[in-house]
Amino acid sequence: MITIKPLKPEDREAWEHLFRAYIAFYERVAPQEVYDRAWREFRTGERMHALGAHLGGELVGITHFLVHPSTSALTDVCYLQDLFTAPQARGKGVARALIEAVAAWARDRDCDRVYWHTKESNATARRLYDQVAVNRGFIQYQLPL
């Protein structure tokens, strides 16, 4: 049975392992300070939030999200920034359960919608995303500063 709950201090090591795997999946590298900052933000729970998926007592999935205002909505929107499932737990409903938990969290806070991005080439994740959400066809651009 999959259990979704906020991360606890004892999840730190397993969370960081999963988050490092997520960063590596997208072919990025992050210094230790990034992980430390994110963890501090999650523990505060004011600006950035995190949930963990446990299966058989083991942390096997994580999601990070935040809320922000929108010019096109009367209420805030929720951005699901990161979602990662351990390879051994894939295909067991972990990612779907994490998305549903974020949606429930956002709904409880009167958010207008939950949205996220993924790489066009991430076919495995997109099969799930196409089942649970609508692809509006937007393309993301970034301007590094």
Disulfide bonds with the S-S distance in Angstrom:
none
